[in-house]
Each structure stands twice: as C-alpha cells, then as structure tokens.
Amino acid sequence: MPTDVPEDSEENAAKCDSMTLPSTPTVRRGSTPLPIKHQLRREEAVHDECDWTSGAAGPSVSPNSFSPALDDTPTVTVEGRPDGPLRIALLGQNGVGKSSLALALAGDMDRTASVDSDGEGYVHTVTVDDEESTIIIYDNWRQDLSALQCEVCVLVFSVTDRRSFHRTAQLRLLLRETQPQTPIILVGNKSDLVRTREVTSQEAMSSAALFNCLYLEISASLDHRTVELLECAVRLARGQSPWPPGTSAEDMSGGGQRESITSRAKRFLSSLVPRYPREREVGKFLRQKSRSCHDLGAL
Ligand SMILES: Nc1nc2c(ncn2[C@@H]2O[C@H](COP(=O)(O)OP(=O)(O)OP(=O)(O)O)[C@@H](O)[C@H]2O)c(=O)[nH]1
C-alpha cells in the first residue's frame, strides 16, 4: 500500500466501495450494519481494489463475450445473442438503493428471488415480450471493475444525493474504457422523495444523452417503474431495442416519465389564453412558479 495518500484518495475509495460486496455471501440489506470485523475486511478490499482506478484498464470486451472465470459462462448463439443467463449488474454509490432495487427486480415481493451458486446474485426467470429469460442480478460488484462481465450495467444514483449522481458519471467513464460495448442504463432512484430532490430529471437526461445511454427514474421502495426498468434491461441484454415492440424512444422520453397531469392542465389552459385575452392574466398567474414548493413539476 502506498504511504503517500493522493489528494483524491477519498474519491477513489468512494468509487471503489461502490463495487464491493459484504465478505459473506449471504444476502444482506444494505441498511443493516456490518459487524466491525467485516467492515474492516471491506475497507481493506476497498483499498486493494483502488489499483484499477489508477489507469490499469482491463481488456476490452464485447457485450456478448463472457468471462472464462465464471462457472455459469454462457455460450453465444449464432445470432450473437447470449444463450444463457442474462447478467445485469447494479453499480453505484453506497446507500442509493441497489439492494432494494435488486430485490424489487428479482421478484422479492413473490419471494421467488434466490441467490446463485456463488452467492453473488439473484437468479430469476422473467418473461418479457412473450419470451422467457433467466437473469442474474448482481447487487454489487466486489471485484475490480475491469473483471466485470455482464450484458447490461445499471448505474444507480439517488435523486436526493448529488454526489451519487457524480459517481455514476465516473463509473460510466471507467466502464466505457473497460467494456465500451456493454449497454448502460442510468437510473435515478428514490423519485418518491420529491422535496429532498437534488438532481433534476432534465440534468440526468442530459447526462445520459452525453453518454448515449438510457435514463429511467424509479422508486425501488414503492416499486415504481421497476418493471419497466427490468424489461428495458432484458431487451438490451438480448441485443434488442430497450422499448416495447411498436414503441419509439420519443414515446418513452422524459426520463421514463410521461407528462404529468399538472403540466397537461397548464398546457391546456395556456392554449385557451390567445382566444380569450382577459384570461391572459390567469395564464400569467398559472405560469408563475410556486414559492412554497419549487419542485411541483416532479409530481
Ligand atoms: N424513499 C426511498 N428510500 C429508498 C429507496 N430505495 C432504497 N431506499 C432506502 O435507502 C436506504 C439504502 O438502501 P439500500 O438498498 O441498502 O442501498 P444500497 O445501495 O444497496 O446500499 P449499500 O448496500 O450500502 O451499497 C435504505 O434505507 C432503503 O430503504 C426508494 O426508492 N425510496
């Protein structure tokens, strides 16, 4: 371990800890405190894993190539589609809701989630577009990022935590270096916490557009839009368009959010203004931003 602590060591450590798992293979809610012994081991792992952040990029991997180190290595079909479990990795800063999301995606509500033979991910069978697929959801990646082999990466941040949003940008840069072809989905979690929101849908969408990836806003706790996320991830993992057949990206734009009733009502009322000049004042009033709640647009 180097004795000199680089200026950005705290940032590097934070980057790395988003890729760690508890050292025990059992399933643990992220909110449950780890025993001190495990916390120390986890810290050691974080420091050990910092090597990959110093520029040692791993081998370039195509989306349909798989790590020979993994026992469940799927084969690739003639069409280039993976003929085996579709692996979906959830990455992001601690506390953003990865464990909650993994359980929601893996069907925890029906108690059908299970852990694979290595205790690393939830194995689940899903039917998307009338086709059945087995998926493995990696809650958190404990090895260095260059060793990550998956069909889709889901980068999770909390819309109530700007720092977690910046972490996803760092992770995307690293992923683009190590596996440029792997589809990425940017996910803003905790959309239910409207009043404590720190990241707007617009800036998240701009960021996603910059990296040419999908953006979805969800609430893992409320199980809001998690099914949509799962379906998008499965389609991308199959090498298809993320949208339901017959749906365009435009239909699904807006961070996965359709126009709210409030904005539809405003648009409707505004359209009446030119025809009724006396109503202009009303239109002006409606366009004023509320001072009591700056974030009504998110409702
Ligand atoms: N309000 C709200 N809280 C959430 C949501 N998702 C997760 N949480 C809460 O956020 C906290 C952290 O969630 P976890 O699922 O443990 O987060 P994690 O990213 O797995 O955390 P680590 O295991 O530490 O990496 C828990 O208290 C969850 O109940 C959400 O959509 N809305």
Ligand as a Chemical Component Dictionary entry (heavy atoms), coordinates in Angstrom:
data_LIG
# 
_chem_comp.id                   LIG 
_chem_comp.type                 NON-POLYMER 
_chem_comp.pdbx_formal_charge   0 
_chem_comp.three_letter_code    LIG 
# 
loop_
_chem_comp_atom.comp_id 
_chem_comp_atom.atom_id 
_chem_comp_atom.alt_atom_id 
_chem_comp_atom.type_symbol 
_chem_comp_atom.charge 
_chem_comp_atom.model_Cartn_x 
_chem_comp_atom.model_Cartn_y 
_chem_comp_atom.model_Cartn_z 
_chem_comp_atom.pdbx_ordinal 
LIG N1  N1  N 0 -37.519 6.745  -0.021 1  
LIG C1  C1  C 0 -36.854 5.761  -0.610 2  
LIG N2  N2  N 0 -35.912 5.082  0.076  3  
LIG C2  C2  C 0 -35.241 4.099  -0.561 4  
LIG C3  C3  C 0 -35.496 3.756  -1.908 5  
LIG N3  N3  N 0 -34.676 2.751  -2.253 6  
LIG C4  C4  C 0 -33.932 2.460  -1.169 7  
LIG N4  N4  N 0 -34.271 3.273  -0.147 8  
LIG C5  C5  C 0 -33.696 3.286  1.192  9  
LIG O1  O1  O 0 -32.349 3.713  1.087  10 
LIG C6  C6  C 0 -31.556 3.024  2.059  11 
LIG C7  C7  C 0 -30.386 2.349  1.378  12 
LIG O2  O2  O 0 -30.903 1.361  0.515  13 
LIG P1  P1  P 0 -30.044 0.078  0.088  14 
LIG O3  O3  O 0 -30.878 -0.736 -0.837 15 
LIG O4  O4  O 0 -29.496 -0.597 1.275  16 
LIG O5  O5  O 0 -28.859 0.814  -0.697 17 
LIG P2  P2  P 0 -27.514 0.152  -1.290 18 
LIG O6  O6  O 0 -27.134 0.987  -2.471 19 
LIG O7  O7  O 0 -27.692 -1.297 -1.537 20 
LIG O8  O8  O 0 -26.507 0.383  -0.104 21 
LIG P3  P3  P 0 -25.134 -0.435 0.176  22 
LIG O9  O9  O 0 -25.510 -1.872 0.417  23 
LIG O10 O10 O 0 -24.584 0.242  1.380  24 
LIG O11 O11 O 0 -24.285 -0.259 -1.036 25 
LIG C8  C8  C 0 -32.472 2.040  2.772  26 
LIG O12 O12 O 0 -32.893 2.642  3.979  27 
LIG C9  C9  C 0 -33.644 1.902  1.825  28 
LIG O13 O13 O 0 -34.854 1.615  2.486  29 
LIG C10 C10 C 0 -36.529 4.500  -2.607 30 
LIG O14 O14 O 0 -36.845 4.278  -3.771 31 
LIG N5  N5  N 0 -37.152 5.475  -1.898 32 
# 
loop_
_chem_comp_bond.comp_id 
_chem_comp_bond.atom_id_1 
_chem_comp_bond.atom_id_2 
_chem_comp_bond.value_order 
_chem_comp_bond.pdbx_ordinal 
LIG N1  C1  SING 1  
LIG C1  N2  DOUB 2  
LIG C1  N5  SING 3  
LIG N2  C2  SING 4  
LIG C2  C3  DOUB 5  
LIG C2  N4  SING 6  
LIG C3  N3  SING 7  
LIG C3  C10 SING 8  
LIG N3  C4  DOUB 9  
LIG C4  N4  SING 10 
LIG N4  C5  SING 11 
LIG C5  O1  SING 12 
LIG C5  C9  SING 13 
LIG O1  C6  SING 14 
LIG C6  C7  SING 15 
LIG C6  C8  SING 16 
LIG C7  O2  SING 17 
LIG O2  P1  SING 18 
LIG P1  O3  DOUB 19 
LIG P1  O4  SING 20 
LIG P1  O5  SING 21 
LIG O5  P2  SING 22 
LIG P2  O6  DOUB 23 
LIG P2  O7  SING 24 
LIG P2  O8  SING 25 
LIG O8  P3  SING 26 
LIG P3  O9  DOUB 27 
LIG P3  O10 SING 28 
LIG P3  O11 SING 29 
LIG C8  O12 SING 30 
LIG C8  C9  SING 31 
LIG C9  O13 SING 32 
LIG C10 O14 DOUB 33 
LIG C10 N5  SING 34 
# 
